[in-house]
Each structure stands twice: as structure tokens, then as C-alpha cells.
Amino acid sequence: MTAPANRKEAYRLARERDKALRAKQREAMLRGDERALPARDRGPVRKFARDWVDSRRLPGQYFLPVVFVIMLLSMVPFPIPVRSAVMLLYTLSLPVVMVLVLASSFYVAGRVKKEAAAKFPGEDLKGVGFYAAMRSSQMRRLRFPKPNVLPGGLPVTVKNTTGTAGAKK
């Protein structure tokens, strides 16, 4: 390998090398490789919390889509009597949905902490309830690292290059 001819070329090569390294690390993080995960996602207790949340359908994951639909309905120009009913629905449903998500978050946090304490005695459980509650409030497709289990507890399968179902992640 030869040295770059000038500083501009050296910077370009360094940027390309850094870009390839970041892409490789991001792919490992998305796969759920324990070594590539940030510190907040590492460890068996956090993996247990992720799998517990991912194996269930919880109200928090539907919060953003429901709010989006409610907001869209509030912008549609309905006739006056219908519009007042829609605005009443909007005014009443948003706090109800928020309270439901908040109650669900407290339930998830308590339940995950209790089950993690039973499954991992002696492990540090600091923040695991909050971690699980925050994960339960994200839409499934946007969760990071990607879910390893489907709702119901079955492992996620990936397709290999031949297009047939492969082994579990």
C-alpha cells in the first residue's frame, strides 16, 4: 500500500476507512452482537428485558400510530356537527391513551424487574425496569437492537441468500 499523494487524498482515504468501519459496527449492533452493543444494552438482564417486551403486544407500541390517526382526523374538514364530535373524541381519547400507556409502562417495569430478580439472583437490576418500559413504548419496527422474538415468544427467523427460511438469529 502506498502513502497518499497529498493531504486531501489522505483525508478521503481516512473517511472511507471510517465509513466502512461504522457500517460494519452498525450491522453488528443491528444483529444484536453483544460486543457491538452500547453499554446500556449489554448483559443477560437487559437481553431478558428486551425479549420479555418483544414477546408481547403492549399498548405503548401503538401510542404513536394512534396519536397520528387522531391528529389526522382532527384536520379533516368534516361538517360542523361531525367536526365537533371528532374534536370531542380527540379531546377525550388523547388523555385516555396517554394514561393507558403510562399504566402499561409501570406494569412492564415492575413485572420485568420482578421476573429478572427471580431469574438472575445477584445481578445488578438497576434501571432494567425503566429500560423495559422505554422499549415497550417504542414501535416494534423502530426498536434497537432489533427484536429476536416474535409476539408469542417464537424466535425471529431470517432468510438466507437462497431465499429459504434460515436458522434463528
N, C-alpha and C positions, 0 to 999 in steps of 0.2 A: 504494500500500500504506500502510495506516495503522499507527501505532505501537500496541503492545498497551496495553490499558487499565490493567493493573496488573502487578506483578512475577510473579504466578502465571501469568498469560497469556503473558508473555514467556518464562518457563521452558518452558511447554508448547510454544510455537512453536519454541523452540530445540531441544528434544528431538525434535520431529517432523522438523525440518530435518536434524539429526544422524542420525536413524534412516534417512531416505531416502538420505543420503549414504553411510552404511555399507552399506546394501543395494546401492546402485549399485556401490560399490567391491568388495563381496564377489562380486557377479555377474561383474565384470570379472576378478577373481582366479580364479574357478572356470572361466571361459572360457579362462584361460591368457594373458590380455593381459599382455605383458611389462612394461608400465609399472605395472601394478597389483600385480605380484608382490612379495613381500618380497625383501630383498636376497639372502637365501640361495638363492633360486630363479631369480635373474636370470642372463642371459648365455647365449651359444651353447653353452658347455661343459656347463652344467647342463641345458640343453634336450636336448643329445645324451645325457647320462646318463639323464635321465627316459625318453626314447624308447627307449634301449637296454634299460633294465629293463622297460619296459612292453611291449616286443615279445617278451618271453619269459615262459614259465611257470617260476617258480623256487620251490624248496622253502619259502623264508621266508614267502611269501604264504599258505601253507597251515598255518603253525605254530599260530596261534590257533584255527582251527576244529578241528584235530586234538587240541589240548590240551583244548578244550571237550568234545569227544566222549569223550576218555579220562576226563575228570573225571565226566561224566555216567554212564559205565559203572561207575565206581568207587562211585557212590551207589545203583545199582540193587540191591535186595535179592535177590541170587541165592542158590541153595542153597550150603551151605558148600563142597563141592568145587569148584563153578564159581566161587564168590567168590574162593577162594584163587588160582585160575588167572587170574582177571581182575585181582586185585591184583598178581600176578607180572607180568602183561602191562603193567600201569600202571607198576610199578616199573622195568621194563626199557625200555619204549618211550619214556618221557619223556626220559631222558638221551640215547637214540639220536636222537630227533627234535631235541633241542637241539644236539647235536654236528653233525648234518646241516645245520641252519640256520646254525650258526656257520661251518662249512666253506664253505657256499654263499656266505655274506657275504664271506669272504676272497677267494673266487674272483671274485665280482662286482666287488669293489673293485679287485682287480688288473687284471682284464680291461678294465673301463671306463677306468681310468687309462691303460693301455697304448694302447687304441684312441683315446682322446681326445688323447693326446700325438701320435699319428700324424696325426690329422685336424686338430688345432688347434695347430700348432707355434708356440711363442712365447706362448701363452695361459697364464694362471695356472691351474694344476691343483690348487691347494691345497684339500684337503677334498672333491674330486669323488668319490674312491673311497668315502669314508665316506658321502657323500650318496647315492650309488647303492646302497650296502649297506643303508642305512636304508630307502630306498624299496623295495628288494626284500623287506624283511621286513614290509611293510605289506600288508594285504589290498587287492586291486585296487580294490574299491569305495570304500575309505577313503583312497585316495591323494589328495594335494593338491599341485599342481594336478591336475585330472582327466587321465587318460591320453589322449593324442592318437593313439596307435596301438594296434591290437589285437595279441594274441599272434600272431606270424607276420609282423608288420610292416605290415599293411594299415592305412590311416588310418581313424580313427573317423568315421563319418558321423552327422549329426544330422538329425532330422526337422524340416521346416519347418511352418508353420501349416496348410498344406493336407494334411499327413499323408503326403506322398511323401518319399522319401529326398532329402536336400539335399546340398549340397557338403560337402567335408571341412572340419573345423574349422580 
